[in-house]
């Protein structure tokens, strides 16, 4: 999947690129007066895989501030990262790691009014898949990771989503446990995501 957001200087899109030698890093392109800019890599992860990883990035923007979250699996171990931009996506800062052990990806991210971001992902640890959330600042400060729900580790659990609502975060995900598939939701105060 691709992702898009609108900055005060126009739209920005992010996607997983595919080079001739199968490197699958995340690239961005911005809409300017003369059209879309040449796509550029956000970070040189160097994930090389001759397959189609269905695990795209997510963007969020407020004014000239942009945040991007993505999954990569260099060395066959999945990890998720966030990078911030203060210039409408022209450049991004150093990637900040989200997960604590390993990740299945399926990220989402929401830029908050104070410039920090809340990001979610599926953590893989102790044989379980867990929807997690953490708050990060552009300077690298991060909160403890908070578990939202235990999920099925397969693709049937879909792509969990988050949204900010005043001083809270709303979560939605697909629960495939049991005989039926159900959409679940949860709400958490932003105060539970205080910096470490």
C-alpha positions, -999 to +999 in steps of 0.1 A: +000+000+000+010+036-006+002+065+017-004+102+013-008+133+034-013+170+028+013+195+041+010+233+040+031+231+009+011+205-009+007+167-010+033+141-002+032+104-010+053+075+003+057+040-011+079+010-011+102+013-041+116-016-061+150-012-077+163-033-105+183-054-079+152-059-057+160-033-029+126-024-013+133+009+006+107+036+013+106+066-010+087+099-010+076+123-037+060+158-032+037+177-055+052+210-064+043+237-090+059+218-118+045+184-108+057+155-087+093+156-075+117+128-083+112+101-056+139+099-030+147+073-004+139+083+032+166+061+045+189+035+029+176+004+048+189-019+020+162-045+024+167-068-006+139-093-012+127-109-045+091-108-034+062-084-028+061-074+008+026-062+014+036-039+042+036-003+032+045+029+050+021+055+067+023+093+067+008+120+088+013+158+084+005+191+101+016+223+084+052+217+074+057+189+099+056+153+085+061+120+102+066+087+083+064+051+098+076+020+079+086-017+082+118-032+070+133-067+074+170-065+066+186-097+077+152-114+078+144-097+111+115-073+110+117-039+126+097-007+124+109+029+123+096+065+124+113+096+108+103+132+112+105+161+087+103+198+095+103+210+059+072+194+044+090+161+035+120+175+016+143+159+042+138+135+070+158+131+103+174+099+116+151+070+118+139+061+153+131+024+161+096+016+173+097-021+182+115-036+212+122-071+200+109-077+164+080-066+143+055-078+118+051-042+107+016-030+096+023+004+110+002+035+115+012+070+127-005+101+138+012+135+142+001+152+174-004+190+180+028+193+201+049+179+172+053+144+187+038+114+171+019+083+182+028+052+162+014+017+162+028-016+149+025-054+155+052-066+178+064-102+176+077-115+210+074-147+229+055-164+201+027-138+202+016-109+179+006-078+198-007-044+186+015-019+203+017+019+205+044+044+215+048+081+214+080+097+199+094+132+196+115+145+167+144+147+191+143+110+198+125+109+231+101+080+233+075+066+257+074+030+269+055+008+244+019+001+254+001-031+244-033-025+229-045-060+220-032-095+212-037-103+175-035-133+152-001-132+136-014-139+101-024-114+074-060-120+084-056-095+112-053-068+086-038-033+091-047-018+126-054+019+125-051+048+150-065+083+151-061+112+175-092+127+191-085+156+215-063+141+243-070+105+233-061+079+207-086+057+190-076+022+177-093-001+153-082-036+143-096-069+129-101-097+154-100-131+136-101-153+168-130-177+170-154-185+142-161-150+130-142-119+120-149-088+141-137-052+140-126-041+175-119-007+188-103+008+219-096+043+233-066+054+254-056+086+269-024+102+255-012+105+291-004+068+292+022+075+265+045+097+287+082+099+278+106+074+295 
